[in-house]
Amino acid sequence: MESTRKLWLGLAALLIASFAVLLWAGGEIFRAAPPVPERVVDTTGATVYTRHDIERGRQVWQSMGGMQLGSIWGHGGYVAPDWSADWLHREATALLDQWARAEGSVSYAKLTAERQAALRGRLQAQFRANTYDATTGVITLTRERVIALSNVAAHYESLFGNDPATARLREAYAMKEGTVPDAANRRSLTAFFWWTAWAAGTERPADANSTGEAGVATKQVTYTNNWPSEPLLGNTPPPSMWVWSAFSVLFLIAGIGLLGWHHARTHGRGEAAHAIPSSDPMAALRVTPSMRATAKYFWVVLALFLVQILLGAMTAHYQVEGQQAYGFAISDILPYSITRTWHTQLAVLWIAVAWLGTGLYIAPALSGHEPKFQRFGVNALWACLLIIVVGAFAGQWLAVMQKLGLDLNFWWGHQGWEYADMGRFWQWFLFIGLLLWLTLVGRALWPVLRGPRTDTKAIVGLLFLSTVCIGLFFGAALMWGEHTHISEVEYWRWWLVHLWVEGFFEVFATAVMALIFTRLGLVEAKSATTAVLFATIIFMSGGVLGTLHHLYFVGTPTTVVALGASFSALEVVPLAYIGFEAYHTYKLGHAVPWMARYRWPILFFVAVSFWNLVGAGLFGFLINPPLSLYFMQGLNLTPLHGHTALFGVYGMLGIALILFCMRGLRGQMVWDTRALKVAFWCFNIGLVLMALLTLLPIGTMQLLAAIEHGYAYARSAEFMQRPIVDMLVWMRVPGDTIFSIGALALAWFVFRLWVAPKRLPVPDGATDAER
């Protein structure tokens, strides 16, 4: 137990230090965030925009779907442009054309290369100069820049309305007609977009740390670390991006080397042969009423999964028919921003519900204790989850259709933050529901936690602690208000998306898998405890501070970029050895004949290992270094990582856990696993085709365009509406179709287990009718 105690102390020290640094980094981000001015004026003192205009514009942006329709600072959807980059490029072009006309030329493009270079220098000096007065809260612009700004604002007011002049562009961006029907709201929206572009093109003030080695002044960067790439403004990756990207590779290689040395030093050392039971230890598991009540969670999981796939197909189709589906004007009913909202939220929801149901099932199974009113609590939580999904989705639809009003939107409608879109009321409701889940799981595990020390008590303790963190850390979604600065919102939002989903759910799943294998007698409890604690330490060593790699371009100082680059590289380290885990898991599946009962859950676990390496590891590290993300953020290489990691890892794991639970719930029935075989291979083949035929080639083309011509061009309708891009989008159809067949096969398998089951002729698990 001494080694286990050391691991617990090491994990505690790691978490305390990591979260201390993460909180410090948050303070630095808040300090360096771009200011929101009280007024924006021209040189005569005439007001262009006010703080109220900017904040009201943000409310409008959130109500219409926010990050689900285009993106801000690179975070959000991929069909419409990044509004910050698009505005910045349009305003710069408008000002250059204005100057060119003053010199007698038709446009900037018609000037000689020498005159173009001169005007670019003039443009960069004017745009990058920071005219914000901190004492008065006023930004002062030249009159000619205000004229250029007004021209861009007029374009946006036309685009977000019903103007026929921008109808084709609305279709290319998958925007419904009259996205923002109120003219005053459209005017405010332009103020918000201008401010995000201003922060991306304006240098942050010099500070005491602006002098480099030998007294040489360092080059100043914009509030967003020179993001986006914009050749006209001289927005190029700053030196820090190059340096810390190189160091991130070094940290990755060093981490893999150290882990390899540890594996070679400890693998198989002093381990006695472990006797595997001759029959399934879980075959005689007593299923309690609350455990039986979890079945409805898994039915909901399947329903949400199928709806998510349908919405995903609709969302992808919008990229080729921006407002229609095979001639039907679907955007009038379900516009792109709402289908994408529901698609991304359902991805998290169905996976989370699968894991919540697993927790409620596994806790009484481990302790053998059924607390009083446990079944009632399980049923009540299930009803609450349904109410949350229906209520939150209804509010989002009303918001996007502009039927809710800005004053009610934050609490009941659409917050506009990707993966954190639901209104604040529904977030509070879900938080309370998670606390109820924590209570239900905790009270069922309590006899084990307070009982005598056993070999598995440490794993149960880790399971309980991860349950506590899942319940409490959703509270990060409640840390911002309606008018909190975007940089602060993004900081807390990634606590939710990265730490809650990718962090503590990972620990929860690791503990559950270890307990399952231990309970089956396949793994010796002591070695499983050591392995789980060590894996948790390795994962969390990069996982906590790895959160910062999402925050490079939201007003982040260089020190935070350095931390994010260093520790996000370490996130990949344990994934480099995921093949050992996959092979070990596969061997367990063939250890004894009765393990045939668990063949398909085991294979889904193996698939988790594969996609952990490919989706989270290879595709994750592809975009994570600062220099890579500078060009790739918001391109199709981002959803390449997102799809293969989110479903490939967490989705596959959710399905595996469901199947294990169903072995207890319906293990006495014949499992005709032909449908599971179809589901398994269709999921994996479909995901491969989706990645390789569409997301990877489009993302690579966009990357080349961003490096050569700037980020705005890579996201523009001019680039994204080319025939080759349309063809690659249509190439998603085979992969999506195969994947959908897999989902239907899984649903059919579960449906048959409950609706038309066949009992085993002999209750002994060894004669289970697997085929």
C-alpha positions in Angstrom: 0.0 0.0 0.0 3.0 2.3 0.4 3.4 2.7 -3.4 -0.4 3.5 -3.7 -0.1 6.1 -0.9 2.8 7.7 -2.8 0.7 7.8 -6.0 -2.2 9.5 -4.1 0.2 12.1 -2.7 1.7 12.7 -6.1 -1.7 13.1 -7.7 -2.8 15.5 -5.0 0.4 17.6 -5.3 0.1 17.6 -9.1 -3.5 18.8 -9.1 -2.9 21.5 -6.5 0.1 22.9 -8.4 -1.6 22.6 -11.8 -4.8 24.4 -10.8 -2.8 27.1 -9.0 -1.0 27.8 -12.2 -4.2 27.6 -14.3 -5.9 30.1 -12.0 -2.8 32.4 -12.2 -2.9 32.1 -16.0 -6.6 33.1 -15.9 -5.6 36.3 -14.0 -3.0 37.1 -16.7 -5.6 36.6 -19.4 -8.1 38.8 -17.7 -5.4 41.5 -17.2 -4.2 41.4 -20.9 -7.7 41.2 -22.4 -8.5 43.8 -25.1 -10.4 46.7 -23.6 -14.0 47.5 -24.5 -14.2 51.2 -25.1 -16.7 53.6 -23.7 -16.8 55.3 -27.1 -15.3 55.1 -30.5 -14.9 58.5 -32.2 -13.3 60.1 -35.2 -10.8 62.9 -35.1 -13.6 65.5 -34.9 -15.0 63.9 -31.8 -18.1 62.5 -33.6 -19.3 59.2 -32.0 -19.1 56.1 -34.2 -19.9 53.4 -31.7 -20.5 53.3 -27.9 -19.9 50.6 -25.4 -23.7 50.0 -25.3 -23.6 49.4 -29.1 -20.8 46.9 -28.7 -22.5 45.0 -25.8 -25.9 45.1 -27.5 -24.3 43.8 -30.7 -22.9 40.9 -28.7 -26.3 40.1 -27.4 -27.6 40.1 -31.0 -24.8 37.8 -32.1 -25.5 35.4 -29.3 -29.2 35.3 -30.0 -28.8 34.4 -33.6 -26.6 31.4 -32.7 -23.2 33.1 -31.9 -20.4 30.6 -32.6 -22.7 28.3 -34.4 -22.9 30.7 -37.4 -19.4 31.6 -38.4 -16.8 32.2 -35.7 -15.2 34.8 -33.6 -11.4 34.8 -33.0 -11.4 31.3 -34.7 -13.9 29.6 -32.4 -17.2 28.4 -33.9 -18.7 27.1 -37.1 -16.9 26.6 -40.4 -19.3 27.4 -43.3 -19.8 31.1 -42.7 -16.6 33.1 -42.3 -14.8 34.1 -39.2 -16.4 37.5 -38.6 -13.3 39.0 -37.0 -11.0 38.1 -39.9 -13.6 38.9 -42.5 -14.3 42.4 -41.1 -10.6 43.1 -40.7 -9.8 42.1 -44.3 -12.8 44.0 -45.7 -12.0 47.2 -43.7 -8.4 47.1 -44.8 -9.3 46.6 -48.4 -11.9 49.4 -48.3 -9.3 51.8 -46.9 -6.7 50.8 -49.5 -9.2 51.3 -52.3 -10.2 54.7 -50.8 -6.5 55.8 -50.9 -6.0 54.4 -54.4 -9.0 56.4 -55.7 -7.6 59.5 -54.1 -4.5 58.9 -56.3 -6.6 58.5 -59.4 -6.7 54.7 -59.6 -9.8 52.6 -59.9 -8.8 50.4 -57.0 -5.8 49.3 -54.9 -5.4 46.2 -57.1 -4.8 48.4 -60.2 -1.8 50.2 -58.6 1.8 49.4 -59.3 3.6 47.0 -56.9 5.6 50.0 -55.6 2.5 52.0 -54.7 0.8 49.0 -53.2 3.7 48.4 -50.9 3.7 52.1 -49.8 0.0 52.0 -49.1 0.3 48.7 -47.1 2.9 50.4 -44.9 0.6 53.3 -44.4 -2.3 50.9 -43.6 -0.3 48.9 -41.1 0.8 52.0 -39.3 -2.7 53.2 -39.0 -4.4 49.9 -38.1 -1.8 48.6 -35.7 -1.4 51.8 -33.8 -3.3 51.6 -30.4 -5.3 54.8 -30.0 -7.2 53.6 -26.9 -7.1 56.1 -24.1 -7.3 54.2 -20.8 -8.2 57.3 -18.8 -11.3 58.2 -20.9 -12.1 54.8 -22.4 -12.1 56.3 -25.9 -10.7 54.9 -29.2 -10.0 57.6 -31.8 -10.1 56.7 -35.5 -9.1 58.8 -38.6 -12.0 60.1 -40.6 -10.9 58.0 -43.6 -10.9 54.8 -41.5 -14.4 55.7 -40.3 -15.6 55.9 -43.9 -14.1 52.5 -44.6 -15.7 51.1 -41.4 -19.0 52.5 -42.5 -18.8 50.8 -45.9 -18.1 47.4 -44.2 -20.9 48.0 -41.7 -23.4 48.7 -44.6 -22.3 45.3 -46.1 -23.0 43.5 -42.9 -26.4 45.2 -42.3 -27.3 44.1 -45.8 -26.0 40.5 -45.2 -27.9 39.9 -42.0 -31.2 41.3 -43.4 -33.1 40.5 -46.6 -31.3 42.6 -49.1 -31.3 40.9 -52.5 -27.8 42.3 -53.2 -26.3 39.9 -50.7 -28.7 37.0 -51.2 -26.1 34.7 -52.9 -23.6 35.4 -50.1 -26.2 34.4 -47.5 -26.8 31.2 -49.3 -23.0 30.5 -49.4 -22.8 31.2 -45.7 -25.9 29.0 -44.9 -27.7 32.0 -43.4 -31.5 32.2 -43.4 -33.2 35.2 -44.9 -33.6 37.9 -42.2 -31.1 36.4 -39.8 -31.4 39.6 -37.8 -34.7 41.2 -38.9 -34.4 44.4 -36.7 -32.4 47.2 -38.4 -31.2 48.7 -35.1 -30.0 45.3 -33.9 -28.1 44.8 -37.2 -26.4 48.2 -36.6 -25.4 47.1 -33.1 -24.1 43.8 -34.5 -21.7 45.7 -36.7 -20.3 47.4 -33.6 -19.5 44.1 -32.0 -17.9 42.6 -35.1 -15.8 45.8 -35.5 -14.5 45.6 -31.9 -13.4 41.9 -32.4 -11.6 42.9 -35.6 -10.1 46.0 -33.9 -8.6 43.7 -31.2 -7.2 41.4 -33.8 -5.5 44.3 -35.7 -4.4 46.6 -32.9 -1.1 46.2 -30.9 -1.4 45.7 -27.2 0.4 48.4 -25.2 4.1 47.9 -24.5 4.9 46.8 -20.9 8.0 46.4 -18.8 8.7 43.0 -20.4 8.8 44.3 -23.9 12.7 44.4 -24.0 14.4 41.2 -25.1 18.0 40.1 -24.8 20.8 42.6 -25.1 18.3 45.4 -24.7 16.7 44.9 -28.1 13.1 45.9 -28.1 10.8 43.0 -29.0 8.2 43.3 -31.7 4.8 44.2 -30.4 1.8 42.0 -31.2 -1.9 42.5 -31.4 -4.2 41.7 -28.6 -4.8 38.3 -30.3 -1.1 37.6 -30.8 -1.2 38.7 -34.5 -4.1 36.3 -35.3 -5.5 36.0 -37.9 -3.0 35.8 -40.7 -3.6 38.9 -42.8 -0.8 39.9 -45.3 -2.3 43.4 -45.8 -1.8 44.3 -42.1 1.4 42.5 -41.5 -0.3 40.0 -39.2 2.2 37.1 -39.2 3.0 34.6 -36.5 5.1 36.3 -33.8 8.5 34.8 -32.7 7.0 33.3 -29.6 4.8 31.1 -31.7 7.8 29.6 -33.5 9.8 29.2 -30.3 7.2 27.5 -28.2 6.0 25.3 -31.1 9.6 24.0 -31.4 9.8 23.4 -27.6 6.4 21.6 -27.6 7.9 19.1 -30.0 10.9 18.7 -27.7 8.6 18.2 -24.7 6.6 15.6 -26.6 9.7 13.6 -27.5 11.1 13.9 -24.0 7.8 12.8 -22.4 7.5 9.8 -24.7 11.1 8.9 -23.9 10.6 9.1 -20.2 7.4 7.1 -20.4 9.1 4.5 -22.5 11.9 4.2 -20.0 9.3 3.8 -17.2 7.5 1.1 -19.1 10.6 -0.8 -19.9 11.7 -0.6 -16.2 8.5 -1.6 -14.6 6.6 -3.8 -17.1 6.2 -7.3 -15.7 8.6 -6.7 -12.9 7.9 -9.0 -10.0 4.3 -9.7 -11.1 3.0 -13.1 -10.1 0.8 -15.1 -12.4 -2.8 -14.1 -12.0 -5.5 -16.8 -11.9 -8.5 -16.0 -14.0 -11.9 -17.4 -12.8 -13.3 -20.3 -14.7 -16.7 -18.7 -15.0 -18.1 -15.2 -15.3 -18.1 -13.6 -11.8 -20.7 -11.1 -12.9 -23.1 -13.7 -14.2 -24.8 -14.0 -10.8 -24.8 -10.2 -10.2 -28.0 -9.2 -8.3 -29.6 -6.4 -10.3 -31.3 -4.0 -7.9 -34.4 -1.9 -8.7 -32.3 1.3 -9.2 -29.9 -0.6 -11.5 -32.8 -1.9 -13.6 -34.2 1.7 -13.8 -31.0 2.8 -15.6 -32.2 1.0 -18.7 -34.2 4.0 -19.7 -31.1 6.1 -19.7 -29.6 3.9 -22.4 -32.8 4.2 -24.5 -32.5 7.9 -24.3 -28.9 7.7 -25.3 -29.8 5.9 -28.5 -32.6 8.3 -29.3 -30.3 11.3 -28.8 -27.6 9.6 -30.9 -29.9 9.0 -33.8 -31.2 12.5 -33.8 -27.7 13.9 -33.5 -26.7 11.9 -36.7 -29.7 13.2 -38.5 -28.9 16.8 -37.5 -25.3 16.2 -38.5 -26.3 15.2 -42.0 -28.5 18.3 -42.3 -25.7 20.5 -41.1 -23.2 19.0 -43.5 -25.7 19.4 -46.4 -26.0 23.1 -45.7 -22.5 23.5 -46.9 -23.6 22.6 -50.5 -27.2 23.9 -50.4 -27.0 26.9 -48.1 -30.7 27.4 -47.5 -32.3 24.3 -48.9 -32.4 20.6 -48.8 -33.1 19.1 -52.2 -35.3 22.0 -53.1 -37.1 22.3 -49.7 -36.5 25.7 -48.0 -35.5 24.1 -44.7 -33.7 27.2 -43.4 -37.1 28.8 -42.8 -37.8 26.1 -40.1 -34.4 24.8 -39.0 -31.6 27.1 -40.1 -28.0 26.1 -40.1 -27.2 27.7 -36.8 -29.9 25.7 -34.9 -29.1 22.3 -36.6 -25.4 22.8 -35.7 -26.3 23.9 -32.2 -28.3 20.8 -31.6 -25.8 18.6 -33.4 -22.9 19.7 -31.2 -24.9 19.7 -28.0 -26.4 16.3 -28.6 -22.9 14.9 -29.1 -21.9 15.9 -25.6 -25.4 15.1 -24.1 -25.8 11.5 -25.3 -22.2 10.6 -24.3 -22.7 12.3 -20.9 -26.0 10.5 -20.4 -24.4 7.2 -21.2 -21.8 7.8 -18.6 -24.3 9.1 -16.1 -26.3 5.9 -16.5 -23.2 3.8 -16.2 -22.4 5.5 -12.9 -25.8 4.9 -11.5 -25.6 1.2 -12.6 -22.1 0.5 -11.5 -22.3 2.1 -8.0 -24.8 -0.4 -6.5 -23.2 -3.2 -8.5 -19.9 -2.5 -6.7 -21.2 -2.0 -3.2 -24.2 -4.4 -3.3 -26.0 -1.7 -1.4 -29.4 -0.2 -2.6 -30.0 3.0 -0.6 -33.5 4.0 0.3 -35.4 5.8 -2.5 -32.5 5.2 -4.9 -34.8 4.1 -7.7 -36.9 7.1 -7.2 -33.8 9.3 -7.5 -32.7 7.6 -10.7 -36.2 8.0 -12.2 -36.4 11.7 -11.1 -33.0 12.5 -12.6 -34.0 10.9 -15.9 -37.1 13.0 -16.0 -35.1 16.1 -15.3 -32.7 15.4 -18.1 -35.5 15.1 -20.6 -37.0 18.4 -19.4 -33.6 20.1 -19.7 -33.1 18.8 -23.3 -36.5 19.8 -24.5 -36.6 23.1 -22.7 -33.1 24.2 -23.7 -33.6 23.2 -27.3 -36.9 25.0 -27.5 -35.4 28.1 -26.1 -32.5 28.0 -28.6 -34.9 27.6 -31.5 -37.0 30.6 -30.4 -33.8 32.6 -30.0 -32.4 31.8 -33.4 -35.7 32.5 -35.0 -35.6 35.9 -33.2 -38.9 35.2 -31.4 -37.6 35.4 -27.8 -36.1 38.9 -27.5 -32.7 40.0 -26.3 -33.7 40.6 -22.7 -34.8 37.0 -22.2 -32.2 35.3 -24.4 -29.3 34.9 -21.9 -31.5 33.0 -19.4 -33.8 31.1 -21.6 -32.5 31.1 -25.2 -29.1 30.8 -26.9 -25.9 31.9 -25.2 -24.0 31.5 -28.5 -20.9 29.8 -27.0 -20.0 26.5 -28.7 -20.8 23.5 -26.5 -22.2 25.9 -23.8 -25.1 27.2 -25.8 -28.0 26.5 -23.5 -29.6 29.4 -21.6 -28.5 30.1 -18.0 -31.6 28.7 -16.4 -31.1 25.4 -18.1 -27.4 25.4 -17.1 -28.4 25.9 -13.5 -31.0 23.1 -13.9 -28.3 20.8 -15.3 -25.9 21.7 -12.6 -28.5 20.8 -9.9 -29.2 17.5 -11.8 -25.5 16.7 -11.8 -25.3 17.3 -8.0 -28.3 14.9 -7.7 -26.4 12.3 -9.8 -23.3 12.9 -7.6 -25.5 12.2 -4.5 -27.0 9.1 -5.9 -23.7 7.6 -7.0 -22.0 8.6 -3.7 -24.6 7.2 -1.4 -24.5 3.9 -3.3 -20.7 3.8 -3.1 -20.6 4.9 0.6 -20.5 1.5 2.2 -17.3 0.7 0.2 -15.7 4.1 0.9 -16.3 3.9 4.6 -15.7 0.1 4.9 -12.5 -1.8 5.6 -9.6 -1.3 3.3 -9.7 -3.6 0.3 -7.5 -3.9 -2.8 -10.1 -2.1 -5.0 -10.9 0.7 -2.5 -8.5 3.1 -4.0 -10.0 2.7 -7.5 -13.5 3.1 -6.0 -12.2 6.3 -4.2 -10.9 7.6 -7.6 -14.2 6.8 -9.2 -16.0 8.7 -6.4 -13.6 11.7 -6.7 -14.1 11.9 -10.5 -17.8 11.8 -9.8 -17.5 14.7 -7.5 -15.4 16.6 -10.1 -17.9 15.9 -12.8 -20.7 17.2 -10.6 -18.9 20.3 -9.4 -16.8 21.3 -12.4 -19.9 21.9 -14.6 -20.2 24.9 -12.4 -17.5 26.5 -14.6 -20.4 27.2 -17.0 -21.9 29.5 -14.3 -18.8 31.6 -13.9 -19.6 34.2 -16.5 -22.4 36.6 -16.9 -24.3 38.1 -19.8 -21.8 41.0 -20.2 -18.5 39.3 -19.0 -15.6 40.1 -21.3 -15.2 37.5 -24.1 -11.6 36.6 -23.0 -12.9 35.7 -19.6 -15.9 33.8 -21.0 -13.5 31.8 -23.2 -11.3 31.0 -20.2 -14.2 29.5 -18.2 -15.8 27.9 -21.2 -12.7 25.8 -21.8 -12.7 24.8 -18.2 -16.1 23.3 -19.1 -15.3 21.8 -22.5 -11.7 20.7 -21.9 -11.5 19.9 -18.1 -15.1 18.7 -17.6 -15.5 16.6 -20.8 -11.9 15.7 -21.7 -10.5 15.7 -18.1 -12.7 14.3 -15.3 -14.9 12.1 -17.6 -11.7 10.5 -18.8 -10.7 9.7 -15.2 -14.2 8.4 -14.4 -14.1 6.1 -17.5 -10.6 4.9 -16.6 -11.7 4.0 -13.1 -14.9 2.3 -14.3 -13.0 0.2 -16.8 -10.5 -0.9 -14.2 -13.3 -1.8 -11.8 -15.1 -3.8 -14.5 -11.9 -5.8 -15.4 -11.1 -6.3 -11.7 -14.6 -7.5 -10.9 -14.4 -9.9 -13.8 -11.3 -11.3 -12.3 -9.2 -10.5 -15.3 -6.8 -8.1 -13.6 -5.3 -8.3 -10.2 -6.7 -5.5 -8.0 -3.4 -4.2 -6.6 -1.8 -3.9 -10.0 -5.0 -2.3 -11.4 -5.0 0.3 -8.6 -1.4 1.2 -9.3 -2.0 1.4 -13.1 -5.1 3.6 -12.7 -3.5 6.0 -10.4 -0.4 6.3 -12.5 -2.4 6.7 -15.7 -4.4 9.5 -14.0 -1.2 11.3 -13.0 0.2 11.0 -16.5 -3.0 12.2 -18.1 -3.7 15.1 -15.7 0.0 16.3 -15.8 -0.8 17.6 -19.3 -4.6 17.7 -19.2 -5.1 20.6 -16.7 -2.6 23.1 -18.1 -3.3 21.8 -21.6 -6.5 23.7 -21.3 -4.5 26.8 -22.2 -3.8 25.7 -25.8 -7.4 26.7 -26.6 -6.7 30.3 -25.5 -3.7 31.4 -27.6 -5.7 34.1 -29.5 -8.3 35.5 -27.1 -6.2 38.2 -25.6 -3.6 35.9 -24.1 -0.1 37.1 -23.0 3.0 35.2 -24.2 3.6 33.5 -20.9 0.3 31.7 -21.1 1.0 30.7 -24.7 4.3 29.1 -23.5 2.5 27.2 -20.8 -0.2 26.0 -23.1 2.3 24.9 -25.8 4.4 23.0 -23.2 1.7 21.1 -21.4 -0.7 20.4 -24.3 2.3 18.5 -25.9 2.4 16.4 -22.7 -1.3 15.5 -23.3 -0.2 13.4 -26.2 2.5 11.5 -24.3 0.3 8.8 -22.7 -1.5 8.3 -26.0 1.8 7.4 -27.7 1.7 4.1 -25.7 -2.0 3.5 -26.2 -1.2 0.5 -28.3 0.0 -1.4 -25.2 -3.4 -0.8 -23.6 -5.2 -1.9 -26.8 -3.2 -5.1 -27.0 -3.7 -5.8 -23.3 -7.4 -5.2 -23.6 -7.7 -7.5 -26.6 -5.8 -10.2 -24.8 -8.2 -10.0 -21.9 -11.0 -10.5 -24.3 -9.6 -13.9 -25.3 -8.3 -15.0 -21.9 -11.0 -17.5 -21.1 -13.9 -18.9 -23.0 -16.6 -17.1 -21.0 -15.1 -13.8 -22.1 -17.0 -14.4 -25.4 -19.9 -12.8 -23.5 -17.9 -9.5 -23.5 -16.4 -9.7 -27.0 -18.1 -6.7 -28.4 -17.7 -4.4 -25.4 -14.0 -5.4 -25.4 -13.7 -4.6 -29.1 -15.3 -1.2 -28.5 -12.7 -0.6 -25.8 -10.0 -1.5 -28.4 -11.5 1.0 -30.8 -11.3 3.6 -28.1 -7.6 3.0 -27.8 -7.2 3.3 -31.6 -9.0 6.6 -31.9 -7.3 7.9 -28.8 -4.0 7.5 -30.7 -5.3 8.7 -34.0 -8.0 11.2 -33.2 -6.8 12.7 -29.9 -3.1 12.0 -30.4 -2.1 12.4 -34.1 -4.8 14.8 -35.2 -4.8 16.6 -31.8 -1.1 17.3 -31.9 -1.4 18.3 -35.6 -3.3 21.4 -34.5 -2.2 22.0 -30.9 1.3 23.7 -31.2 0.9 27.5 -31.3 2.3 27.9 -34.9 0.0 25.1 -36.2 -3.1 26.5 -34.5 -2.3 30.0 -35.7 -3.1 28.8 -39.2 -5.4 25.9 -38.6 -7.8 27.2 -35.9 -11.3 27.3 -37.4 -10.4 25.4 -40.6 -11.7 21.9 -41.3 -8.6 20.4 -39.6 -10.2 21.4 -36.3 -13.4 19.2 -36.8 -11.1 16.5 -38.1 -9.7 16.3 -34.6 -13.1 17.0 -33.0 -15.0 14.2 -34.8 -12.3 11.5 -34.5 -11.6 12.3 -30.8 -15.2 13.1 -29.6 -17.0 10.1 -31.1 -13.9 7.9 -31.7 -12.9 8.1 -28.0 -15.8 9.2 -25.9 -18.6 7.9 -28.1 -17.0 4.5 -28.5 -16.3 4.4 -24.8 -19.9 5.3 -24.0 -21.2 2.5 -26.2 -18.8 0.0 -24.6 -20.0 1.0 -21.1 -23.6 0.7 -22.2 -23.0 -2.8 -23.5 -21.3 -3.8 -20.2 -24.3 -2.5 -18.3 -26.7 -4.4 -20.6 -24.8 -7.6 -19.9 -26.1 -7.3 -16.4 -29.5 -6.0 -17.3 -30.2 -8.4 -20.2 -27.5 -11.0 -19.8 -30.0 -13.8 -19.3 -31.2 -13.2 -22.9 -29.7 -14.5 -26.1 -27.4 -11.9 -27.6 -27.6 -12.1 -31.4 -24.5 -10.0 -31.9 -24.7 -9.8 -35.7 -26.1 -6.3 -35.4 -23.3 -5.4 -33.0 -20.8 -6.6 -35.5 -22.4 -4.4 -38.2 -22.5 -1.4 -35.8 -18.8 -1.8 -34.8 -17.4 -1.9 -38.3 -19.8 0.7 -39.7 -18.8 3.2 -37.0 -15.1 2.7 -37.6 -15.2 2.6 -41.4 -17.7 5.5 -41.5 -15.5 7.6 -39.3 -12.4 6.9 -41.3 -14.1 7.8 -44.6 -15.5 11.0 -43.1 -12.1 12.0 -42.0 -10.0 11.0 -45.0 -12.4 11.9 -47.9 -13.7 15.2 -46.6 -12.3 16.8 -43.5 -8.6 16.2 -44.1 -8.4 17.2 -47.8 -10.6 20.3 -47.3 -8.7 21.3 -44.2 -5.3 20.8 -46.0 -6.5 23.0 -48.9 -7.6 25.7 -46.5 -4.3 25.5 -44.6 -2.4 26.1 -47.8 -4.7 29.0 -48.7 -4.3 30.5 -45.3 -0.5 30.4 -45.4 -0.3 31.9 -48.9 -3.2 34.3 -49.0 -4.3 34.9 -45.4 -6.9 33.4 -43.1 -9.9 35.5 -44.4 -9.4 34.0 -47.9 -9.3 30.4 -46.6 -12.7 31.0 -44.9 -14.2 33.1 -47.7 -17.2 32.1 -50.0 -14.8 32.6 -52.9 -12.7 29.7 -51.7 -15.3 27.5 -50.0 -17.7 27.6 -53.0 -15.2 26.2 -55.5 -16.4 23.0 -57.3 -13.6 20.9 -55.8 -14.8 21.8 -52.3 -18.4 21.0 -53.2 -17.2 17.6 -54.5 -15.3 16.9 -51.3 -18.3 17.8 -49.2 -20.4 15.4 -51.2 -17.7 12.8 -50.6 -19.0 12.7 -47.0 -22.1 10.9 -48.1 -20.6 7.3 -48.2 -18.9 7.7 -44.8 -22.0 9.3 -43.2 -24.3 6.6 -44.7 -22.2 3.8 -43.4 -21.9 5.4 -40.0 -25.7 5.9 -39.9 -26.2 2.2 -40.7 -24.1 1.4 -37.7 -26.2 3.6 -35.5 -29.4 1.9 -36.7 -27.8 -1.5 -36.2 -27.0 -0.6 -32.6 -30.5 0.7 -32.0 -32.0 -2.5 -33.5 -29.8 -4.7 -31.3 -31.0 -2.9 -28.1 -34.6 -2.8 -29.4 -34.6 -6.6 -29.9 -33.2 -7.2 -26.4 -36.2 -5.6 -24.8 -39.0 -6.0 -27.3 -38.4 -9.5 -28.7 -35.9 -11.2 -26.3 -35.1 -14.9 -26.3 -34.1 -16.5 -23.0 -31.0 -18.6 -22.8 -31.9 -22.3 -22.6 -29.4 -22.7 -19.8 -28.7 -19.8 -17.4 -24.9 -20.6 -17.3 -23.1 -17.8 -19.1 -20.6 -20.3 -20.6 -23.3 -21.5 -23.1 -24.4 -18.1 -24.2 -25.5 -18.1 -27.8 -22.9 -15.7 -29.2 -22.3 -15.6 -32.9 
